[in-house]
Amino acid sequence: MTFVIIGGDAAGMSAASRAKRNDPDLNVIVLEATPDVSYSACGMPYNIADPTRAMDDLVVRPAQVFREEQKIDLRLGHRVERIDRGLNRVWGRRSDGEEFEVAYRKLLIATGAIAPKLYIPGKDLPGVYVIKSLQDGREIKGYLADHAVRRVLIVGMGYIGLEMAEAFHARGMQVQMAKPRPGLLPWMPEEMSQVVKDELTSKGISLHFGARLTAIEQMDGGLRVVTDKGELLVDMVLMGVGIEPNSGIASEAGLELGPSRAIAVDRTMRTSDPEIFAAGDCADAFHVVTGKRVWIPLGLRANRGGWAVGDNVTGLHVELPGIVGSAVFKVLDLEVARTGLSLKEAQEAGFDAVEKYTKSASRAHPHPGSQIVHMNLVGDKKTGRLLGASMVGKEGVAHRIDSVAVALHAGMTVEQFFQCDFAYAPPFTPVWDPLLTAANQLLKQL
Amino acid sequence: MTFVIIGGDAAGMSAASRAKRNDPDLNVIVLEATPDVSYSACGMPYNIADPTRAMDDLVVRPAQVFREEQKIDLRLGHRVERIDRGLNRVWGRRSDGEEFEVAYRKLLIATGAIAPKLYIPGKDLPGVYVIKSLQDGREIKGYLADHAVRRVLIVGMGYIGLEMAEAFHARGMQVQMAKPRPGLLPWMPEEMSQVVKDELTSKGISLHFGARLTAIEQMDGGLRVVTDKGELLVDMVLMGVGIEPNSGIASEAGLELGPSRAIAVDRTMRTSDPEIFAAGDCADAFHVVTGKRVWIPLGLRANRGGWAVGDNVTGLHVELPGIVGSAVFKVLDLEVARTGLSLKEAQEAGFDAVEKYTKSASRAHPHPGSQIVHMNLVGDKKTGRLLGASMVGKEGVAHRIDSVAVALHAGMTVEQFFQCDFAYAPPFTPVWDPLLTAANQLLKQL
């Protein structure tokens, strides 16, 4: 049997490896458009921050290992352009221009997401980048090596924009950030996003809210960025304006799409065609808290989805319960994390939701070095259920969020969560962990 | 109504404050044997490590605040010696030698635990200490200030012994540790306790296993410690040989005792006499995983139990689900944590238990600064249920353990835990969190 996988990053290669491990006789063909497989895209900001590291450090497992040790038929530079479900075939074009055709018995679409540029004049000038693929990372790093880049504008203030702000700052560059709408990280309360804003501005990073780009022009001495709020002169522009599921070929093949035009999959990762699976950033998922379909593209789900597909094409039956959207990122000296629903998301999902913002010490009262842990918990007045959390702080955030994630998977009420027996030692937490303090405060509103 | 509380530390003062907040008219009398209330006993090692800090830094709220702001009748230096349940009265002796008598309508026994010295000749020599009360801490710190203490022997290798080893090491002292039995931290696998041993010995701390003390003698130039394995010459001896519930007066009053002679309480914290509550280190608890009574004296439970008593004496009805025994402590550069059952405890509780030891990176594959997270998960073959975890590592242990604690409270299977959607970012964790990797490995054994 031939199992064809379109896309050779997290989901695709997880599926390929898993399927091959389960069934060494399976013919597994991976068609990857770029020259790269299995790299840590999330590691790119940290790699770019350090001029001494090679970009290829981020390759988790080289193509050769997949081919020789795992006997996976990995074909790089193979861009699939069409799926014919009637003929069980995919067509595409190689990077050398030649067309190719491959027949499948089972197919996985793991085409990931794309990071579009703003569609404005000057978007393709030298020095204007997006960051999505390893090749993007190489180009940015190469540009930084070859040019005197002192000033950078980051368009967008999401995870990637903020991580890249840290990276450019670490390289001594003057960083500005712009977004057309007001509000940084709108899924957390204003007081908490202010903490992140303060961290950015205290390190000299300028934030321009409500600034919409209209053009970029090449000038002597830099790029002139024109916005509806005035002009900026910089040496580089990074567009981090969000990503979209790369679902074009799925849609053209008539597969059902879900939220944000991600490919709709069931709990076994099957699309509306039972012979075709989708996983990774191109696919949707069920949200454990709402039970509804969502598109929240994150690395763990991509790997997990790939594994599940690898199992399900080799005769096992794996159903994934779904996601809660746990995410963490670092912004300079801050850890920022979230899981589950924000207040707005909870209200939109029909919950009678309330939130409570608390500030707690990260360590016991007299212990030196304590920091503030800012925390927002969301709960449902009707059922008492815990719905979500967000956190910001200089320490103790990154792993604390997972305790809430587990509680969301378990469907715990805020009261049940408050009754959990957390570990305590003065260097790591007050006797009442910040999460318990927050839960207790939220309880008063339920 | 008069609510009398015996003991003014975590459980006692939590109960007093809570009861008074719920019912300002309640007459709350706290009888505390020592001159101290409401201090962070767990902070003592870190305080002793720093000669510049005053021991009274550890007082969370001074007696005056309880008296003046909260109107709690707090009587220091009042040691209760007898409870008469027929007369609803307690008798005792003040620190000035005078006897006293107090009548109660409701009573809370929050007498904590005692740290006995080994009963050997020389146990009361100057320079031989236990560490339990703030007064113990003051005496140790005073002795260190007044004497040239270069060499210390710590008897016992539990949490407190290990934390004190770090404290003495931080003060530049030469630290030795001894225990009569083999094995450090026997609740974790040998490979993991070896990591802790290596950390201790790499910092110059000597470990003597199988060494039973028989006498301590005053010598010119120090204390001669005689063991069945030879003699040691040191300047100070700290006995950290475990603690016992301070349940003498409860037992003499005919109240039922539970494991380790802790005072048996139900989920409302009532003893076998419904007018008498017990909370804190003198009381037992239900273990959420086994459903059985256990005595695991820890700070959070003491506070939580005190709160529950404060609620229950003021007309509310609070039932505590119980504990999972989550604990964390710092040993030099290591974080060490546990929750739930060890393999041995699980087997003794009747589970068909297996364990899996895994080593994972604390950060994503190419991220600098990654450390090893050593993890042991215990599961039940019969039900697939997650039963417990222990962890050791230089980072990422202290808060990760709480995710397991939440899963234990929720009664999750290992499979359900493995399906939880954890947060990922390269500086904080690999895409598969060490906990998920460990759960996946354990699954293969179930």
Interface residues (C-beta under 8 A of the other chain):
Chain A: A10 S40 C42 G43 Y46 N47 D50 R53 D57 L58 V60 V288 L298 G299 L300 R301 N303 L320 P321 G322 I323 V324 G325 S326 A327 V328 F329 K330 E335 A337 T339 A364 H365 P366 H367 P368 G396 A398 H399 R400 I401 D402 S403 A405 V406 A407 H409 A410 M412 Q416 F417 Q419 C420 D421 F422 A423 Y424 A425 P426 P427 F428 T429 V431 W432 D433 L435 L436
Chain B: A10 S40 C42 G43 Y46 N47 D50 R53 D57 L58 V60 V288 L298 G299 L300 R301 N303 L320 P321 G322 I323 V324 G325 S326 A327 V328 F329 K330 E335 A337 T339 A364 H365 P366 H367 P368 G396 A398 H399 R400 I401 D402 S403 A405 V406 A407 H409 A410 M412 Q416 F417 Q419 C420 D421 F422 A423 Y424 A425 P426 P427 F428 T429 V431 W432 D433 L435 L436
